[in-house]
Amino acid sequence: MYMQSKTVLATALLFVIFSQTPAQAQEQNRGRPGPPPAFSSIDINGDDEVDFDEFSQQDLPNGDHQSIFDDIDSDSNGVISKTEFKNHRPPAKQKR
């Protein structure tokens, strides 16, 4: 009887631990953007450059397309190259 109680208690404890983990992970990631899309998924016509028309078809969680496009287009030539895309780092969130 004592061994069965320990087994039930251990099983219940494991259930509680593992059932809370996904909820905690979801709460920690709330509001954070996911990983950036692959360059090839944005470069619709496959010319190794992303123009504003291609970029504007992306679903962006924050900000407007033009300001983000301009930020990534570091040489301001009107297209985003693979190198610019790879080297781009979004601005850090300001701490409150």
PyMOL commands that place a pseudoatom at each C-alpha (Angstrom):
pseudoatom trace, name=CA, resn=MET, resi=1, chain=A, elem=C, hetatm=0, pos=[0.000, 0.000, 0.000]
pseudoatom trace, name=CA, resn=TYR, resi=2, chain=A, elem=C, hetatm=0, pos=[2.831, 2.406, 0.896]
pseudoatom trace, name=CA, resn=MET, resi=3, chain=A, elem=C, hetatm=0, pos=[4.578, 1.724, -2.435]
pseudoatom trace, name=CA, resn=GLN, resi=4, chain=A, elem=C, hetatm=0, pos=[1.365, 2.344, -4.396]
pseudoatom trace, name=CA, resn=SER, resi=5, chain=A, elem=C, hetatm=0, pos=[0.909, 5.697, -2.640]
pseudoatom trace, name=CA, resn=LYS, resi=6, chain=A, elem=C, hetatm=0, pos=[4.448, 6.729, -3.561]
pseudoatom trace, name=CA, resn=THR, resi=7, chain=A, elem=C, hetatm=0, pos=[3.862, 5.720, -7.167]
pseudoatom trace, name=CA, resn=VAL, resi=8, chain=A, elem=C, hetatm=0, pos=[0.598, 7.658, -7.387]
pseudoatom trace, name=CA, resn=LEU, resi=9, chain=A, elem=C, hetatm=0, pos=[2.193, 10.695, -5.733]
pseudoatom trace, name=CA, resn=ALA, resi=10, chain=A, elem=C, hetatm=0, pos=[5.212, 10.600, -8.079]
pseudoatom trace, name=CA, resn=THR, resi=11, chain=A, elem=C, hetatm=0, pos=[2.968, 10.219, -11.123]
pseudoatom trace, name=CA, resn=ALA, resi=12, chain=A, elem=C, hetatm=0, pos=[0.807, 13.152, -10.023]
pseudoatom trace, name=CA, resn=LEU, resi=13, chain=A, elem=C, hetatm=0, pos=[3.886, 15.285, -9.388]
pseudoatom trace, name=CA, resn=LEU, resi=14, chain=A, elem=C, hetatm=0, pos=[5.318, 14.518, -12.831]
pseudoatom trace, name=CA, resn=PHE, resi=15, chain=A, elem=C, hetatm=0, pos=[1.963, 15.295, -14.415]
pseudoatom trace, name=CA, resn=VAL, resi=16, chain=A, elem=C, hetatm=0, pos=[1.839, 18.707, -12.720]
pseudoatom trace, name=CA, resn=ILE, resi=17, chain=A, elem=C, hetatm=0, pos=[5.434, 19.539, -13.689]
pseudoatom trace, name=CA, resn=PHE, resi=18, chain=A, elem=C, hetatm=0, pos=[5.052, 18.583, -17.348]
pseudoatom trace, name=CA, resn=SER, resi=19, chain=A, elem=C, hetatm=0, pos=[1.597, 20.082, -17.778]
pseudoatom trace, name=CA, resn=GLN, resi=20, chain=A, elem=C, hetatm=0, pos=[2.826, 23.507, -16.602]
pseudoatom trace, name=CA, resn=THR, resi=21, chain=A, elem=C, hetatm=0, pos=[5.948, 23.643, -18.761]
pseudoatom trace, name=CA, resn=PRO, resi=22, chain=A, elem=C, hetatm=0, pos=[4.255, 24.403, -22.128]
pseudoatom trace, name=CA, resn=ALA, resi=23, chain=A, elem=C, hetatm=0, pos=[2.084, 27.070, -20.517]
pseudoatom trace, name=CA, resn=GLN, resi=24, chain=A, elem=C, hetatm=0, pos=[5.112, 28.708, -18.939]
pseudoatom trace, name=CA, resn=ALA, resi=25, chain=A, elem=C, hetatm=0, pos=[7.018, 28.644, -22.237]
pseudoatom trace, name=CA, resn=GLN, resi=26, chain=A, elem=C, hetatm=0, pos=[4.045, 30.151, -24.032]
pseudoatom trace, name=CA, resn=GLU, resi=27, chain=A, elem=C, hetatm=0, pos=[3.820, 32.932, -21.439]
pseudoatom trace, name=CA, resn=GLN, resi=28, chain=A, elem=C, hetatm=0, pos=[7.542, 33.687, -21.732]
pseudoatom trace, name=CA, resn=ASN, resi=29, chain=A, elem=C, hetatm=0, pos=[7.348, 33.956, -25.537]
pseudoatom trace, name=CA, resn=ARG, resi=30, chain=A, elem=C, hetatm=0, pos=[4.191, 36.072, -25.620]
pseudoatom trace, name=CA, resn=GLY, resi=31, chain=A, elem=C, hetatm=0, pos=[4.829, 39.296, -27.511]
pseudoatom trace, name=CA, resn=ARG, resi=32, chain=A, elem=C, hetatm=0, pos=[8.161, 38.161, -28.902]
pseudoatom trace, name=CA, resn=PRO, resi=33, chain=A, elem=C, hetatm=0, pos=[8.504, 37.802, -32.628]
pseudoatom trace, name=CA, resn=GLY, resi=34, chain=A, elem=C, hetatm=0, pos=[9.391, 34.426, -34.004]
pseudoatom trace, name=CA, resn=PRO, resi=35, chain=A, elem=C, hetatm=0, pos=[12.487, 33.751, -36.043]
pseudoatom trace, name=CA, resn=PRO, resi=36, chain=A, elem=C, hetatm=0, pos=[12.869, 35.851, -39.188]
pseudoatom trace, name=CA, resn=PRO, resi=37, chain=A, elem=C, hetatm=0, pos=[11.686, 34.309, -42.434]
pseudoatom trace, name=CA, resn=ALA, resi=38, chain=A, elem=C, hetatm=0, pos=[14.205, 32.837, -44.839]
pseudoatom trace, name=CA, resn=PHE, resi=39, chain=A, elem=C, hetatm=0, pos=[15.500, 35.255, -47.475]
pseudoatom trace, name=CA, resn=SER, resi=40, chain=A, elem=C, hetatm=0, pos=[14.338, 32.909, -50.235]
pseudoatom trace, name=CA, resn=SER, resi=41, chain=A, elem=C, hetatm=0, pos=[10.760, 33.035, -48.943]
pseudoatom trace, name=CA, resn=ILE, resi=42, chain=A, elem=C, hetatm=0, pos=[10.732, 36.838, -49.271]
pseudoatom trace, name=CA, resn=ASP, resi=43, chain=A, elem=C, hetatm=0, pos=[12.554, 36.930, -52.621]
pseudoatom trace, name=CA, resn=ILE, resi=44, chain=A, elem=C, hetatm=0, pos=[9.471, 35.953, -54.587]
pseudoatom trace, name=CA, resn=ASN, resi=45, chain=A, elem=C, hetatm=0, pos=[10.935, 36.363, -58.083]
pseudoatom trace, name=CA, resn=GLY, resi=46, chain=A, elem=C, hetatm=0, pos=[14.226, 34.628, -57.172]
pseudoatom trace, name=CA, resn=ASP, resi=47, chain=A, elem=C, hetatm=0, pos=[16.576, 37.409, -58.340]
pseudoatom trace, name=CA, resn=ASP, resi=48, chain=A, elem=C, hetatm=0, pos=[18.603, 37.395, -55.079]
pseudoatom trace, name=CA, resn=GLU, resi=49, chain=A, elem=C, hetatm=0, pos=[17.261, 40.837, -54.151]
pseudoatom trace, name=CA, resn=VAL, resi=50, chain=A, elem=C, hetatm=0, pos=[14.125, 41.847, -52.277]
pseudoatom trace, name=CA, resn=ASP, resi=51, chain=A, elem=C, hetatm=0, pos=[12.430, 44.978, -53.539]
pseudoatom trace, name=CA, resn=PHE, resi=52, chain=A, elem=C, hetatm=0, pos=[9.778, 46.869, -51.602]
pseudoatom trace, name=CA, resn=ASP, resi=53, chain=A, elem=C, hetatm=0, pos=[6.907, 45.182, -53.455]
pseudoatom trace, name=CA, resn=GLU, resi=54, chain=A, elem=C, hetatm=0, pos=[8.159, 41.758, -52.368]
pseudoatom trace, name=CA, resn=PHE, resi=55, chain=A, elem=C, hetatm=0, pos=[8.872, 42.963, -48.841]
pseudoatom trace, name=CA, resn=SER, resi=56, chain=A, elem=C, hetatm=0, pos=[5.475, 44.608, -48.431]
pseudoatom trace, name=CA, resn=GLN, resi=57, chain=A, elem=C, hetatm=0, pos=[3.772, 41.238, -48.926]
pseudoatom trace, name=CA, resn=GLN, resi=58, chain=A, elem=C, hetatm=0, pos=[5.200, 40.028, -45.606]
pseudoatom trace, name=CA, resn=ASP, resi=59, chain=A, elem=C, hetatm=0, pos=[3.042, 39.933, -42.496]
pseudoatom trace, name=CA, resn=LEU, resi=60, chain=A, elem=C, hetatm=0, pos=[4.872, 42.103, -39.958]
pseudoatom trace, name=CA, resn=PRO, resi=61, chain=A, elem=C, hetatm=0, pos=[3.896, 42.037, -36.279]
pseudoatom trace, name=CA, resn=ASN, resi=62, chain=A, elem=C, hetatm=0, pos=[5.295, 45.505, -35.480]
pseudoatom trace, name=CA, resn=GLY, resi=63, chain=A, elem=C, hetatm=0, pos=[5.999, 48.672, -37.375]
pseudoatom trace, name=CA, resn=ASP, resi=64, chain=A, elem=C, hetatm=0, pos=[5.342, 49.689, -40.910]
pseudoatom trace, name=CA, resn=HIS, resi=65, chain=A, elem=C, hetatm=0, pos=[6.869, 48.044, -43.968]
pseudoatom trace, name=CA, resn=GLN, resi=66, chain=A, elem=C, hetatm=0, pos=[8.632, 51.141, -45.285]
pseudoatom trace, name=CA, resn=SER, resi=67, chain=A, elem=C, hetatm=0, pos=[10.602, 51.993, -42.137]
pseudoatom trace, name=CA, resn=ILE, resi=68, chain=A, elem=C, hetatm=0, pos=[11.659, 48.377, -41.601]
pseudoatom trace, name=CA, resn=PHE, resi=69, chain=A, elem=C, hetatm=0, pos=[12.611, 48.005, -45.270]
pseudoatom trace, name=CA, resn=ASP, resi=70, chain=A, elem=C, hetatm=0, pos=[14.675, 51.208, -45.086]
pseudoatom trace, name=CA, resn=ASP, resi=71, chain=A, elem=C, hetatm=0, pos=[16.394, 49.973, -41.928]
pseudoatom trace, name=CA, resn=ILE, resi=72, chain=A, elem=C, hetatm=0, pos=[17.420, 46.683, -43.565]
pseudoatom trace, name=CA, resn=ASP, resi=73, chain=A, elem=C, hetatm=0, pos=[18.446, 48.359, -46.871]
pseudoatom trace, name=CA, resn=SER, resi=74, chain=A, elem=C, hetatm=0, pos=[21.681, 49.705, -45.386]
pseudoatom trace, name=CA, resn=ASP, resi=75, chain=A, elem=C, hetatm=0, pos=[23.086, 51.073, -48.670]
pseudoatom trace, name=CA, resn=SER, resi=76, chain=A, elem=C, hetatm=0, pos=[19.737, 52.734, -49.570]
pseudoatom trace, name=CA, resn=ASN, resi=77, chain=A, elem=C, hetatm=0, pos=[19.718, 51.391, -53.125]
pseudoatom trace, name=CA, resn=GLY, resi=78, chain=A, elem=C, hetatm=0, pos=[16.061, 50.354, -52.994]
pseudoatom trace, name=CA, resn=VAL, resi=79, chain=A, elem=C, hetatm=0, pos=[16.612, 46.592, -52.660]
pseudoatom trace, name=CA, resn=ILE, resi=80, chain=A, elem=C, hetatm=0, pos=[17.670, 44.288, -49.852]
pseudoatom trace, name=CA, resn=SER, resi=81, chain=A, elem=C, hetatm=0, pos=[20.550, 41.984, -50.729]
pseudoatom trace, name=CA, resn=LYS, resi=82, chain=A, elem=C, hetatm=0, pos=[21.201, 38.631, -49.056]
pseudoatom trace, name=CA, resn=THR, resi=83, chain=A, elem=C, hetatm=0, pos=[24.118, 40.217, -47.188]
pseudoatom trace, name=CA, resn=GLU, resi=84, chain=A, elem=C, hetatm=0, pos=[22.025, 43.119, -45.895]
pseudoatom trace, name=CA, resn=PHE, resi=85, chain=A, elem=C, hetatm=0, pos=[19.308, 40.698, -44.830]
pseudoatom trace, name=CA, resn=LYS, resi=86, chain=A, elem=C, hetatm=0, pos=[21.792, 38.410, -43.077]
pseudoatom trace, name=CA, resn=ASN, resi=87, chain=A, elem=C, hetatm=0, pos=[23.630, 41.247, -41.318]
pseudoatom trace, name=CA, resn=HIS, resi=88, chain=A, elem=C, hetatm=0, pos=[20.517, 43.118, -40.164]
pseudoatom trace, name=CA, resn=ARG, resi=89, chain=A, elem=C, hetatm=0, pos=[19.892, 43.206, -36.437]
pseudoatom trace, name=CA, resn=PRO, resi=90, chain=A, elem=C, hetatm=0, pos=[16.537, 44.596, -35.297]
pseudoatom trace, name=CA, resn=PRO, resi=91, chain=A, elem=C, hetatm=0, pos=[16.806, 47.471, -32.816]
pseudoatom trace, name=CA, resn=ALA, resi=92, chain=A, elem=C, hetatm=0, pos=[16.791, 46.385, -29.186]
pseudoatom trace, name=CA, resn=LYS, resi=93, chain=A, elem=C, hetatm=0, pos=[13.625, 46.947, -27.215]
pseudoatom trace, name=CA, resn=GLN, resi=94, chain=A, elem=C, hetatm=0, pos=[13.844, 49.876, -24.860]
pseudoatom trace, name=CA, resn=LYS, resi=95, chain=A, elem=C, hetatm=0, pos=[13.683, 48.856, -21.215]
pseudoatom trace, name=CA, resn=ARG, resi=96, chain=A, elem=C, hetatm=0, pos=[11.059, 50.513, -19.107]
for i in range(1, 96): cmd.bond("trace and resi %d" % i, "trace and resi %d" % (i + 1))
show_as sticks, trace
zoom trace
